[in-house]
Amino acid sequence: MTPRTDGTGRRCKMFPAGPMYGEKESPVPDVVMYTTAMCPYCVAAKNFLKSRGAQWTEVRIDTDAAQRAAMWEKTRRSSVPQIFINGKHVGGYDDLVALDRGGGLKPLLEASP
C-alpha cells in the first residue's frame, strides 16, 4: 500500500499526524534557546541548529524580565544564547559547536525528551 500524500510528498490532510506507513516515528528533541533580538551569536546558533535539522523554542529575554530571571536561575549566566536540549544545559553558541565537534550533539538531538 502506498502512503497517501498530497502529490508534493507531504502527508495528506486526512492523515496529518504520526508516521506514514512503514516509517519509524523519529524522536523530536526539546530544544529551548534563550535569545535577544540583537545577538549575532543567537543568529549563528539558530542557523547551526537549522543545519542539523533541529527545531527549537525561542525565549526572548530582552522583552521579558521574568524569562531573563528564569534563565539566570537555571544557568547562572547572563549572556545569550543559552541553549537547552531535553532539559540539559548545553551552554552558548561556542559550547554548542564544541559539543558537535566532540560528537555529543547528535545523540542529544536524536534522543527523546
Buried (B, 14 or more C-beta within 10 A) or exposed (E): EEEEEEEEEEBEEEEEEEEEEEEEEEEEBBBBBBBBEEBEBBEBBBEBBEEEEBEBEEBBBBEEEEBBEBBBEBBEEEBBBBBBBBEEBBBBBEBBBBBBEEEBBEEBBEEEE
